[in-house]
Amino acid sequence: MMVNHCGLLSADNKPVPLKSIEVELEVKDHVATLVSTLNYENKEDKPIEAVFVFPLPGDAAVCHFSAKIGQTEIVAEVKEKQQAREEYDDALSSGQQAFLLEESEESPDIFSLSVGSLPPGESASIRLEYVTELAVQADDGLRFCLPAVLNPRYQPQGSEGASVQVTSVPASLVPYSLSFSARVSSPRPVSKVESNCSLDPLQYLNTEQTQATVKLAAGHKFDRDVELLIYYKDAHQPTAVVEAGQASAKPGTLMGDPVVMLSLYPELPQSVMSSLASCGEFVFLMDRSGSMSSCLNNSKSHQTRIGSARDTLLLLLKSLPMGCYFNIYSFGTSYEHIFPKSVEYNQKTMEEALKEVEAMEANLGGTGILEPLQHIYSQSCIPSQPRQLFVFTDGAVFNTKEVINLMKENSGSHRCFSFGIGEGASSALINGMAKEGGGHAQFITGTDRMQPKVMQSLRFALQPAVVDISVTWDLPKEVSVTVLSPPITSLFQGQRSLVYGQLTGQSSEAAEGCVTVEYSLAGHPSQNQLRFSLNPGEDTGLTVHSLGARTLIHSLEMEEREHTGQGDGGVKEKVVELSVQSGVSSSFTAFVAVNKGNSESIQGPLVIVISLVFSIQCALLGPASRRVELQLTGLAQHPVPHSCFVSPRIAVSRFLECSLLCSD
């Protein structure tokens, strides 16, 4: 399916009530806090409900959701998902205004926002805040991406869900405006900020150039992902940030204790790094689904995703060391391979593979990535040839969590290097595969930075595997640490590893801690140390706490999926408890806000103006939405009296994933 950029329209082709979006980004070193304000106005003559579906970074911690109606501000609470849904539905059925924000149960980078019972002529302002870590790029830049594109998610045949027809709407009909500004600060000078979109000149705020602001140039059409690349001097310095606990929270809890975030850049021994491996089994998995025929991005370049993926794979093939082994798989609804099994890399096999790759087209149907992965894992590994898996995909599947689980189950037999091709590639899928596969993720949205990214991943794959990794803490006897991060499973030269820890106990202002990373590389034991002050630094709010909570929530969610069907419901309860305590979203909770202050219930029938617009690229997001035509058409076109009200939120939750499950 072609991915089109389009506007937000209601069931009867009237503009939706979203009028403007204001986005403010604050970057402190390698952590970003984004605040997005969405302004709505109901110009209908009846109350309305609007439902949106939009992408967020897969590892973001959504930590605040509120709504302002007139002069009344309602701050949402995090509650168990079913309880939140019931509160929202009950509020609407009794004529109250309510708002619901929930994460998709299938993929943590998809959220839905329900704006309920907005009276005629009423305005509402919704504020959404999240924090996220910024990934280090091959050229040492830190990448921030504001998603504007949500690709339809492919659902394999035989799995649950209904198919839907999606039609596009012209981008010229987008009824709302966007403003975007960013403030960057770091202990090190800010060298430059680049973007795939036009920016106003960088403005430094001090003579040391450690603080700066930047804005999108006037006239920007939000029809593409907004990507910022931030460059600091001496970007690879290890750092530690200790954040004070919340004064109102109980000591001994995650939010009541200080939390430390360690940014580690282990230096691998040069004596070992100077001799990269010349062996290995390189397995390439190429997405040839129909969506790969779409343009790489929405710039003037007309390069397709399949063209970019081909170029990436051709570059890798020409760079492999002689004597290694390799094979190439391609997939869509079904999958193919060039050789029956991995073959030795020599001039003959390379030329044969190059010829096959150059002829590859996006003609294999849907994005069925699970089956070829299962086949690859069923193949025996070649002795003394460590398996390195390279995956190229536009990353739009329904069964994201199932794919990541499979990757984790087989993490001991290989390393995975994933490439998200084009705008809208699922960050949850691309980053999740690399993380659980002990490798590295790259996102390719343009041709200018493709080569360094590709060669960096190859260098990482040629590095000997770092094994026996351990992290030990040396703290004053009155202080203990609870590690919130999962164990480090992979280390690469120059690549950052983040570790979060909850610090319990009292320490003096001059107290220090020390963290030691020990590991073995090619039989050589090595270690790196980082000393840091235990005294909380500048006021960072609860950014580090939110990121630490999200890290622990992700780990527990993975554990819960592993225990599904084994009668272990305690993990889910831990996730809900942690999510509610920290105010950070999870797959088992949702944000809900009900305006209980309005004494009069909203009268008249409720018009559902957006029931057909599920997979929109709205919120933060912009004119890249789709209109989804379902059997809900009748419901959406006819007012529903409160006396027989059934919230469309219920229907939307049932069809939410269906609206994204469009075969390519």
C-alpha positions as CSV (number, residue, x, y, z in Angstrom):
1,M,0.0,0.0,0.0
2,M,1.2,3.5,-0.9
3,V,1.7,5.7,2.2
4,N,0.1,9.1,1.5
5,H,0.1,12.2,3.6
6,C,-3.3,13.5,4.1
7,G,-5.5,15.7,6.4
8,L,-7.9,15.0,9.2
9,L,-11.5,14.9,8.2
10,S,-14.7,13.8,9.8
11,A,-17.2,11.2,8.6
12,D,-19.0,13.8,6.5
13,N,-15.8,15.4,5.1
14,K,-15.9,18.3,7.5
15,P,-12.6,19.5,9.2
16,V,-12.0,17.8,12.6
17,P,-12.0,20.1,15.7
18,L,-8.2,20.1,15.9
19,K,-7.1,23.7,15.2
20,S,-3.5,24.0,16.1
21,I,-0.5,22.2,17.6
22,E,2.3,23.8,19.6
23,V,5.4,21.7,20.2
24,E,8.1,22.6,22.6
25,L,11.2,20.5,22.9
26,E,13.8,20.7,25.7
27,V,17.1,18.7,25.2
28,K,19.4,18.4,28.2
29,D,22.5,16.6,27.1
30,H,21.1,13.3,25.6
31,V,17.6,13.4,27.2
32,A,14.7,15.1,25.5
33,T,11.4,16.4,27.1
34,L,8.7,17.2,24.6
35,V,5.5,19.1,25.5
36,S,2.8,19.1,22.8
37,T,-0.3,21.3,23.2
38,L,-3.3,20.4,20.9
39,N,-6.0,23.0,20.6
40,Y,-9.6,21.9,19.7
41,E,-12.8,23.8,18.9
42,N,-16.2,22.3,18.2
43,K,-17.9,24.3,15.4
44,E,-20.7,21.8,15.2
45,D,-24.1,22.5,16.6
46,K,-24.1,19.3,18.7
47,P,-21.6,17.8,21.2
48,I,-18.9,15.8,19.6
49,E,-16.4,13.0,20.4
50,A,-13.1,12.8,18.5
51,V,-10.8,9.8,18.5
52,F,-7.2,10.0,17.2
53,V,-4.5,7.4,16.7
54,F,-0.9,8.6,16.4
55,P,2.8,7.5,16.7
56,L,5.2,8.3,19.5
57,P,8.8,7.1,19.9
58,G,8.7,3.5,21.1
59,D,10.9,4.1,24.2
60,A,9.3,7.4,25.2
61,A,7.9,7.7,28.8
62,V,4.6,9.6,28.6
63,C,4.5,11.3,32.0
64,H,1.8,14.0,31.8
65,F,-1.6,14.4,30.2
66,S,-4.0,17.2,31.0
67,A,-6.9,19.2,29.4
68,K,-7.9,22.8,29.8
69,I,-11.5,23.8,29.1
70,G,-12.1,27.5,29.4
71,Q,-10.3,28.4,32.6
72,T,-10.7,24.9,34.1
73,E,-7.6,22.6,34.0
74,I,-8.1,18.8,34.5
75,V,-4.9,16.8,35.1
76,A,-5.3,13.2,34.1
77,E,-4.5,10.3,36.4
78,V,-2.9,7.0,35.4
79,K,-5.2,4.1,36.2
80,E,-5.5,0.4,35.3
81,K,-6.6,0.4,31.6
82,Q,-10.0,-1.2,32.0
83,Q,-10.8,1.0,35.0
84,A,-9.8,4.1,33.0
85,R,-11.9,3.1,30.0
86,E,-14.9,2.5,32.2
87,E,-14.5,5.9,33.9
88,Y,-14.3,7.6,30.5
89,D,-17.4,5.7,29.1
90,D,-19.4,6.4,32.3
91,A,-18.5,10.1,32.1
92,L,-19.7,10.4,28.5
93,S,-22.8,8.4,29.1
94,S,-23.8,10.9,31.8
95,G,-23.0,14.0,29.7
96,Q,-19.6,14.9,31.2
97,Q,-16.5,15.9,29.4
98,A,-13.8,13.3,29.5
99,F,-10.4,12.5,27.9
100,L,-8.6,9.2,27.5
101,L,-5.0,8.5,26.4
102,E,-3.9,4.9,26.0
103,E,-1.0,2.9,24.6
104,S,-1.7,0.2,22.1
105,E,-1.5,-3.3,23.5
106,E,0.3,-4.5,20.4
107,S,3.0,-1.8,20.0
108,P,4.3,0.8,22.5
109,D,4.8,3.4,19.7
110,I,1.1,3.8,18.9
111,F,-1.3,5.8,21.1
112,S,-5.0,6.7,20.9
113,L,-6.5,9.9,22.2
114,S,-10.2,10.3,22.8
115,V,-11.7,13.7,23.3
116,G,-15.2,13.3,24.6
117,S,-18.4,15.4,24.8
118,L,-17.0,18.7,23.6
119,P,-20.1,21.0,23.6
120,P,-21.0,23.3,20.7
121,G,-18.8,26.3,20.5
122,E,-16.5,25.0,23.2
123,S,-12.7,25.0,23.0
124,A,-10.3,22.6,24.7
125,S,-6.5,22.5,25.0
126,I,-4.8,19.2,25.6
127,R,-1.3,19.0,26.9
128,L,0.8,15.8,26.4
129,E,4.3,15.5,27.7
130,Y,6.9,12.7,27.3
131,V,10.6,12.2,27.9
132,T,13.0,10.0,25.8
133,E,16.6,9.2,25.4
134,L,18.4,10.4,22.2
135,A,20.3,7.7,20.2
136,V,23.9,8.4,19.2
137,Q,24.4,8.3,15.4
138,A,27.4,7.1,13.3
139,D,28.7,10.7,13.0
140,D,28.3,11.3,16.8
141,G,25.1,13.3,16.4
142,L,22.2,12.8,18.8
143,R,18.9,12.0,16.9
144,F,15.5,13.3,17.9
145,C,12.5,12.4,15.8
146,L,9.1,13.9,16.0
147,P,6.9,11.3,14.2
148,A,4.5,12.6,11.7
149,V,3.9,9.4,9.8
150,L,2.0,6.3,11.0
151,N,2.2,3.5,8.5
152,P,-0.6,1.0,8.3
153,R,0.4,-2.1,10.3
154,Y,0.4,-5.4,8.3
155,Q,-1.5,-8.3,9.9
156,P,-0.5,-11.8,8.8
157,Q,-3.2,-14.1,7.3
158,G,-4.9,-16.2,9.9
159,S,-4.4,-13.8,12.8
160,E,-7.3,-12.0,14.4
161,G,-8.8,-8.8,13.1
162,A,-10.7,-7.5,10.2
163,S,-9.4,-6.1,7.0
164,V,-10.2,-2.5,6.1
165,Q,-10.0,-0.2,3.2
166,V,-8.0,3.0,3.6
167,T,-8.3,6.0,1.3
168,S,-6.2,9.1,1.4
169,V,-7.3,12.8,1.8
170,P,-5.4,15.7,0.2
171,A,-2.9,17.4,2.4
172,S,-4.1,20.8,1.2
173,L,-7.2,20.3,3.3
174,V,-5.4,20.1,6.6
175,P,-7.2,22.6,8.9
176,Y,-4.7,23.1,11.7
177,S,-1.4,24.9,12.2
178,L,1.9,23.9,13.8
179,S,4.6,25.6,15.8
180,F,7.8,23.9,16.9
181,S,10.7,25.2,18.9
182,A,13.6,23.5,20.7
183,R,16.0,24.5,23.5
184,V,19.3,22.6,23.8
185,S,21.7,22.6,26.8
186,S,24.7,20.5,27.7
187,P,27.8,20.7,29.9
188,R,29.7,20.6,26.6
189,P,29.4,23.3,23.8
190,V,26.6,22.8,21.2
191,S,28.5,22.5,17.8
192,K,25.5,22.6,15.5
193,V,21.9,21.4,15.0
194,E,20.8,20.0,11.7
195,S,17.4,18.8,10.4
196,N,15.6,17.3,7.4
197,C,13.3,20.4,7.6
198,S,14.2,24.1,7.2
199,L,15.4,25.7,10.5
200,D,15.8,29.3,11.5
201,P,19.5,30.0,12.5
202,L,20.7,28.5,15.7
203,Q,20.7,31.1,18.5
204,Y,23.2,30.7,21.3
205,L,22.1,31.9,24.8
206,N,25.5,32.2,26.4
207,T,29.1,32.9,25.5
208,E,30.2,29.3,26.3
209,Q,27.7,28.1,23.6
210,T,26.4,25.4,26.0
211,Q,22.8,26.6,25.5
212,A,20.9,27.3,22.3
213,T,17.5,27.6,20.8
214,V,16.2,26.7,17.3
215,K,12.9,26.8,15.5
216,L,11.3,25.4,12.4
217,A,11.3,27.9,9.6
218,A,8.0,29.6,8.9
219,G,5.8,27.9,6.4
220,H,6.7,24.4,7.3
221,K,4.1,21.8,6.3
222,F,4.0,19.0,8.9
223,D,3.8,16.3,6.2
224,R,7.0,14.4,7.3
225,D,8.8,13.3,10.4
226,V,10.8,16.2,11.9
227,E,14.3,14.9,12.6
228,L,16.8,16.9,14.6
229,L,20.5,16.0,14.8
230,I,22.3,17.7,17.7
231,Y,26.1,17.8,17.9
232,Y,28.2,18.4,21.0
233,K,31.9,18.8,21.4
234,D,33.5,15.7,23.1
235,A,30.2,13.8,22.8
236,H,31.7,10.6,24.2
237,Q,32.3,11.6,27.7
238,P,30.8,9.3,30.3
239,T,28.4,11.2,32.7
240,A,26.2,10.6,35.7
241,V,23.1,12.5,36.7
242,V,21.6,12.1,40.2
243,E,18.1,13.4,40.5
244,A,16.4,14.1,43.9
245,G,13.3,12.2,44.7
246,Q,9.8,13.7,44.9
247,A,9.3,15.5,48.2
248,S,5.7,14.2,48.5
249,A,6.6,10.6,47.8
250,K,7.4,8.1,50.5
251,P,11.2,7.4,51.0
252,G,12.0,3.9,49.9
253,T,9.8,4.1,46.8
254,L,11.0,4.8,43.3
255,M,9.6,8.3,43.2
256,G,10.7,9.1,46.8
257,D,14.3,8.1,46.4
258,P,17.0,9.7,44.3
259,V,17.6,8.0,40.9
260,V,20.9,8.0,39.0
261,M,21.3,7.8,35.3
262,L,24.7,6.7,34.1
263,S,25.8,7.3,30.5
264,L,28.7,4.9,29.8
265,Y,31.1,4.8,26.9
266,P,33.3,1.8,27.6
267,E,36.7,2.0,25.8
268,L,37.5,-1.4,24.4
269,P,41.2,-2.4,24.3
270,Q,42.9,-1.0,21.1
271,S,45.1,-4.1,20.9
272,V,42.0,-6.2,20.3
273,M,40.1,-3.6,18.2
274,S,42.9,-3.2,15.8
275,S,42.3,-6.7,14.4
276,L,38.6,-6.9,13.4
277,A,37.1,-10.3,12.8
278,S,37.3,-11.7,9.3
279,C,34.8,-14.4,9.9
280,G,31.1,-14.7,10.6
281,E,27.8,-15.8,9.0
282,F,26.0,-12.7,7.7
283,V,22.3,-13.2,7.2
284,F,20.4,-10.4,5.4
285,L,16.6,-10.1,5.6
286,M,15.1,-7.7,3.1
287,D,11.5,-6.3,3.3
288,R,9.9,-6.5,-0.2
289,S,6.4,-5.8,0.9
290,G,4.2,-3.4,-1.2
291,S,4.7,-0.5,1.2
292,M,8.5,-0.6,0.4
293,S,7.6,0.9,-3.1
294,S,6.6,4.2,-1.3
295,C,8.9,7.2,-1.3
296,L,11.7,7.2,1.3
297,N,10.5,10.6,2.6
298,N,8.3,13.5,1.7
299,S,11.1,15.7,0.4
300,K,11.7,16.5,-3.3
301,S,13.7,13.3,-3.7
302,H,11.7,10.5,-5.3
303,Q,13.9,7.6,-4.1
304,T,11.8,4.7,-2.9
305,R,12.2,2.7,0.3
306,I,13.1,-0.5,-1.7
307,G,15.6,1.5,-3.6
308,S,17.3,2.7,-0.4
309,A,17.2,-0.7,1.1
310,R,18.8,-2.2,-2.1
311,D,21.6,0.4,-2.0
312,T,22.2,-0.3,1.7
313,L,22.4,-4.0,1.1
314,L,24.6,-3.7,-2.0
315,L,27.0,-1.5,0.0
316,L,27.2,-4.2,2.8
317,L,27.7,-7.0,0.3
318,K,30.6,-5.3,-1.3
319,S,32.2,-4.7,2.1
320,L,32.1,-8.2,3.6
321,P,35.5,-9.9,4.4
322,M,36.5,-12.7,2.1
323,G,36.1,-16.1,3.6
324,C,33.0,-15.3,5.7
325,Y,29.6,-16.9,5.0
326,F,26.4,-15.2,4.0
327,N,22.8,-15.6,2.7
328,I,20.0,-13.2,1.7
329,Y,16.3,-13.7,2.5
330,S,13.5,-11.4,1.3
331,F,10.0,-11.4,2.6
332,G,6.5,-10.1,2.0
333,T,3.4,-12.3,2.5
334,S,5.8,-15.2,1.9
335,Y,9.6,-15.3,1.9
336,E,12.4,-16.3,-0.5
337,H,16.2,-16.9,-0.2
338,I,19.0,-16.7,-2.7
339,F,20.9,-19.8,-1.5
340,P,19.4,-22.9,0.1
341,K,21.8,-22.2,3.0
342,S,24.6,-19.8,3.8
343,V,27.5,-20.0,1.4
344,E,31.1,-18.9,1.5
345,Y,31.7,-15.3,0.4
346,N,33.9,-15.2,-2.7
347,Q,33.9,-13.3,-6.0
348,K,31.5,-15.8,-7.6
349,T,28.9,-15.9,-4.8
350,M,29.1,-12.1,-4.3
351,E,28.5,-11.4,-8.0
352,E,25.5,-13.8,-8.0
353,A,24.1,-12.1,-4.9
354,L,24.6,-8.6,-6.3
355,K,22.7,-9.6,-9.5
356,E,19.8,-10.9,-7.4
357,V,19.6,-7.9,-5.1
358,E,19.7,-5.4,-8.0
359,A,16.6,-7.0,-9.4
360,M,14.6,-7.0,-6.1
361,E,11.3,-5.1,-6.2
362,A,8.6,-4.4,-3.6
363,N,6.3,-7.1,-5.0
364,L,5.8,-9.8,-2.3
365,G,2.7,-8.5,-0.7
366,G,2.4,-7.9,3.1
367,T,5.1,-7.4,5.8
368,G,5.2,-11.0,7.1
369,I,8.5,-10.8,9.0
370,L,7.8,-13.5,11.7
371,E,7.9,-16.5,9.4
372,P,11.3,-15.9,7.7
373,L,12.8,-15.1,11.1
374,Q,11.5,-18.5,12.5
375,H,13.1,-20.2,9.4
376,I,16.4,-18.5,9.9
377,Y,16.5,-19.5,13.6
378,S,15.8,-23.1,12.7
379,Q,19.0,-23.2,10.6
380,S,22.0,-24.5,12.4
381,C,24.8,-22.0,13.1
382,I,28.1,-22.6,11.4
383,P,30.9,-23.4,13.8
384,S,33.5,-20.6,14.4
385,Q,31.3,-18.3,12.2
386,P,29.3,-16.0,14.6
387,R,25.9,-15.3,13.1
388,Q,25.1,-11.6,12.4
389,L,21.5,-10.8,11.3
390,F,20.8,-7.6,9.3
391,V,17.1,-6.7,8.9
392,F,15.9,-4.0,6.5
393,T,12.2,-3.0,6.8
394,D,9.9,-0.1,6.8
395,G,8.8,-1.5,10.2
396,A,5.0,-1.6,10.1
397,V,3.6,-4.9,11.5
398,F,0.8,-5.7,13.8
399,N,2.7,-8.4,15.8
400,T,5.6,-6.2,17.0
401,K,5.7,-7.8,20.4
402,E,5.7,-11.3,19.0
403,V,8.6,-10.5,16.7
404,I,10.6,-9.0,19.5
405,N,9.9,-12.0,21.8
406,L,11.2,-14.3,19.1
407,M,14.3,-12.2,18.8
408,K,14.9,-12.4,22.5
409,E,14.4,-16.2,22.6
410,N,17.2,-16.6,20.0
411,S,19.5,-13.8,21.3
412,G,22.2,-16.4,22.3
413,S,22.7,-17.5,18.8
414,H,23.2,-14.2,16.9
415,R,23.4,-10.4,17.0
416,C,20.8,-8.4,15.2
417,F,21.4,-5.1,13.3
418,S,18.2,-3.5,12.2
419,F,17.6,-0.7,9.7
420,G,14.3,1.3,9.7
421,I,13.8,2.3,6.1
422,G,11.8,5.5,5.4
423,E,9.6,7.7,7.5
424,G,7.1,6.0,9.7
425,A,9.2,2.9,10.4
426,S,8.1,1.6,13.8
427,S,10.7,2.6,16.4
428,A,9.3,0.0,18.7
429,L,10.1,-2.8,16.2
430,I,13.4,-1.5,14.9
431,N,14.9,-0.6,18.3
432,G,13.3,-3.6,19.9
433,M,14.9,-6.1,17.5
434,A,18.3,-4.6,17.9
435,K,18.0,-4.4,21.7
436,E,16.9,-7.9,22.2
437,G,19.2,-9.2,19.5
438,G,22.3,-7.6,21.2
439,G,23.0,-5.4,18.1
440,H,22.4,-1.9,17.0
441,A,19.6,0.0,15.2
442,Q,19.8,2.6,12.4
443,F,17.1,4.7,10.8
444,I,17.6,5.6,7.1
445,T,15.3,8.4,5.9
446,G,17.6,10.0,3.4
447,T,20.5,9.2,1.2
448,D,23.0,11.7,2.6
449,R,23.8,9.8,5.8
450,M,23.2,6.3,4.7
451,Q,26.8,5.2,4.0
452,P,28.3,6.1,7.5
453,K,25.3,4.4,9.2
454,V,25.7,1.2,7.1
455,M,29.5,1.0,7.7
456,Q,29.1,1.7,11.4
457,S,26.8,-1.3,11.7
458,L,29.2,-3.5,9.7
459,R,32.1,-2.4,12.0
460,F,30.0,-3.3,15.0
461,A,29.2,-6.7,13.5
462,L,32.9,-7.4,12.8
463,Q,33.9,-6.6,16.4
464,P,34.3,-9.7,18.5
465,A,31.4,-10.3,20.8
466,V,31.9,-8.8,24.3
467,V,30.9,-11.5,26.8
468,D,30.7,-11.9,30.6
469,I,29.5,-8.3,31.0
470,S,28.9,-7.2,34.6
471,V,28.2,-3.9,36.4
472,T,29.3,-3.5,40.0
473,W,28.5,-0.6,42.3
474,D,30.8,0.8,45.0
475,L,28.8,3.0,47.3
476,P,29.0,4.3,50.9
477,K,27.8,1.7,53.4
478,E,24.7,3.7,54.3
479,V,23.6,3.8,50.6
480,S,22.2,0.9,48.6
481,V,21.2,0.7,44.9
482,T,18.3,-1.0,43.1
483,V,19.2,-1.3,39.5
484,L,16.2,-0.4,37.2
485,S,17.8,-1.3,33.9
486,P,18.1,-4.8,32.5
487,P,21.6,-6.3,32.3
488,I,23.9,-4.9,29.6
489,T,24.0,-7.6,26.9
490,S,26.2,-5.9,24.2
491,L,29.0,-3.4,24.1
492,F,30.5,-1.7,21.0
493,Q,33.4,0.6,20.7
494,G,32.1,4.2,21.0
495,Q,28.5,3.2,21.7
496,R,26.6,4.5,24.7
497,S,25.1,2.2,27.4
498,L,22.6,3.7,29.8
499,V,22.1,2.4,33.4
500,Y,19.4,3.6,35.8
501,G,19.6,3.0,39.6
502,Q,17.4,3.9,42.6
503,L,19.5,5.1,45.5
504,T,18.2,4.4,49.0
505,G,19.7,5.8,52.2
506,Q,21.3,9.0,53.4
507,S,24.8,10.2,52.3
508,S,26.9,13.3,52.9
509,E,27.1,16.0,50.3
510,A,30.7,15.0,49.5
511,A,29.9,11.3,49.1
512,E,30.9,9.6,45.9
513,G,29.9,6.4,44.2
514,C,31.7,4.3,41.6
515,V,30.5,2.0,38.9
516,T,32.7,-0.6,37.3
517,V,31.9,-2.3,34.0
518,E,33.8,-5.6,33.6
519,Y,33.8,-7.7,30.4
520,S,35.8,-10.1,28.3
521,L,36.7,-9.4,24.7
522,A,38.4,-12.1,22.6
523,G,39.6,-13.7,25.8
524,H,41.0,-10.5,27.3
525,P,39.4,-9.4,30.6
526,S,38.9,-5.6,30.7
527,Q,37.1,-3.0,32.8
528,N,36.1,0.7,32.8
529,Q,35.1,2.8,35.8
530,L,33.0,5.9,36.3
531,R,33.1,7.9,39.6
532,F,30.3,10.3,40.4
533,S,28.9,12.5,43.1
534,L,25.9,11.2,45.0
535,N,24.7,14.8,45.6
536,P,21.7,15.5,43.4
537,G,22.5,18.0,40.6
538,E,20.5,20.8,39.2
539,D,16.7,20.6,39.3
540,T,15.7,18.3,36.4
541,G,12.1,17.8,37.6
542,L,11.4,14.1,37.5
543,T,12.9,13.4,34.0
544,V,15.4,10.8,35.2
545,H,12.8,9.1,37.4
546,S,10.3,8.9,34.5
547,L,13.0,7.3,32.2
548,G,14.0,4.9,35.0
549,A,10.4,3.9,35.6
550,R,9.8,3.4,31.9
551,T,12.9,1.2,31.6
552,L,11.7,-1.0,34.5
553,I,8.2,-1.1,33.1
554,H,9.5,-2.3,29.7
555,S,11.5,-5.0,31.4
556,L,8.5,-6.2,33.5
557,E,6.2,-6.1,30.4
558,M,8.7,-8.4,28.6
559,E,8.7,-10.7,31.6
560,E,4.9,-10.7,31.7
561,R,4.8,-11.8,28.1
562,E,7.2,-14.6,28.8
563,H,5.0,-15.8,31.6
564,T,1.7,-15.4,29.7
565,G,-0.3,-18.7,30.1
566,Q,1.8,-19.8,33.0
567,G,-0.5,-18.4,35.7
568,D,1.8,-15.6,36.8
569,G,-0.4,-12.5,37.1
570,G,1.8,-10.9,39.7
571,V,4.0,-9.2,37.1
572,K,1.1,-7.4,35.5
573,E,0.1,-6.1,39.0
574,K,3.7,-4.8,39.5
575,V,3.5,-3.0,36.2
576,V,0.2,-1.4,37.1
577,E,1.4,-0.4,40.5
578,L,4.7,1.1,39.2
579,S,2.9,2.9,36.3
580,V,0.3,4.5,38.7
581,Q,3.0,5.4,41.3
582,S,5.3,7.0,38.7
583,G,2.7,8.5,36.5
584,V,4.3,6.9,33.4
585,S,2.2,5.0,30.8
586,S,2.3,1.3,30.2
587,S,0.5,-1.3,28.1
588,F,-1.7,-2.1,31.1
589,T,-2.7,1.4,32.2
590,A,-4.1,4.6,30.6
591,F,-4.5,8.3,31.4
592,V,-8.0,9.4,32.1
593,A,-9.4,12.9,32.9
594,V,-13.0,13.7,33.7
595,N,-14.3,17.3,34.1
596,K,-16.4,16.8,37.2
597,G,-16.5,20.5,37.8
598,N,-19.3,21.3,35.3
599,S,-22.5,21.1,37.2
600,E,-24.7,20.7,34.1
601,S,-24.5,17.6,32.0
602,I,-24.1,18.2,28.2
603,Q,-27.5,18.0,26.6
604,G,-28.4,16.7,23.2
605,P,-27.3,13.9,20.9
606,L,-23.5,13.2,20.7
607,V,-22.1,13.4,17.2
608,I,-19.1,11.2,16.5
609,V,-17.2,13.2,14.0
610,I,-14.0,11.2,14.0
611,S,-15.0,7.6,14.3
612,L,-13.7,6.9,10.8
613,V,-10.3,8.6,11.4
614,F,-8.4,6.0,13.4
615,S,-4.9,5.7,11.9
616,I,-4.3,9.4,11.8
617,Q,-0.9,11.0,12.0
618,C,-2.2,13.7,14.1
619,A,-1.1,14.9,17.5
620,L,2.4,16.1,17.4
621,L,2.0,15.0,14.0
622,G,0.4,16.6,11.2
623,P,-1.2,16.1,7.9
624,A,-0.4,12.4,7.4
625,S,-3.7,10.9,8.4
626,R,-6.0,8.4,6.7
627,R,-9.7,7.9,6.6
628,V,-10.6,4.4,7.4
629,E,-13.9,3.1,6.0
630,L,-15.5,0.5,8.3
631,Q,-19.0,-0.7,9.1
632,L,-19.0,2.1,11.8
633,T,-20.1,4.5,9.0
634,G,-23.7,4.3,10.1
635,L,-22.8,4.9,13.8
636,A,-20.6,7.8,12.8
637,Q,-23.2,9.6,10.6
638,H,-26.1,9.5,13.0
639,P,-26.4,11.2,16.4
640,V,-26.7,8.9,19.4
641,P,-29.1,10.0,22.1
642,H,-27.6,9.8,25.6
643,S,-30.4,7.5,26.7
644,C,-29.1,4.7,24.5
645,F,-25.5,5.9,24.5
646,V,-22.7,3.4,23.9
647,S,-19.4,5.2,23.7
648,P,-17.7,4.9,20.3
649,R,-14.5,4.6,22.3
650,I,-15.5,1.0,22.9
651,A,-16.0,0.4,19.2
652,V,-12.8,2.3,18.4
653,S,-10.8,0.2,20.9
654,R,-12.1,-2.9,19.1
655,F,-11.3,-1.6,15.7
656,L,-8.2,0.4,16.6
657,E,-5.7,-2.1,15.5
658,C,-7.9,-3.2,12.6
659,S,-7.6,0.3,11.2
660,L,-3.8,-0.2,11.1
661,L,-3.9,-3.7,9.8
662,C,-3.8,-2.9,6.2
663,S,-2.1,-5.4,3.9
664,D,0.6,-3.8,1.7
